[in-house]
Amino acid sequence: GPSYALPLSPDGAWLPVLYQDGNLEFWNLNQDRVRLSVPTIIRAEIMDFHPDGRRVAVGHRSAKLPLYSLADGEELKSFPIPFPAHCVRFDPSGRRLAITAYNQREALVLDADSI
């Protein structure tokens, strides 16, 4: 089905592609291959790269927020959150991560070192 290219990683090495079926793939542009593939919801705001460009946070339909390594595609940590994520954004320093709720007026700011 149709796909949507999302903004590149801060270092320009990673292209996230969101497919209509809800699968999110991270293409390594230097190696021309997919390194990470995760199920998510169809929203461009559902993921964000850490400013260092080596990690990515991806929201899920469930109330968890995993942080993945782009180097090997491994889940580094998963942080339980009280609602499914609607929008995920790191602050410019990478020290905080803001998450908003889907269909609710709630937000949460996490210490990025804790996830």
ABEGO torsion letter per residue (X at the ends): XBBBBBBBBAAGABBBBBBAAGBBBBBBAAAGBBABBBBBBBBAAABBBBAAGABBBBBBABBBBBBBBAAAGBBABBBBBABBBABBBBBAAGABBBBBBBGBBBBBBBBAAAX
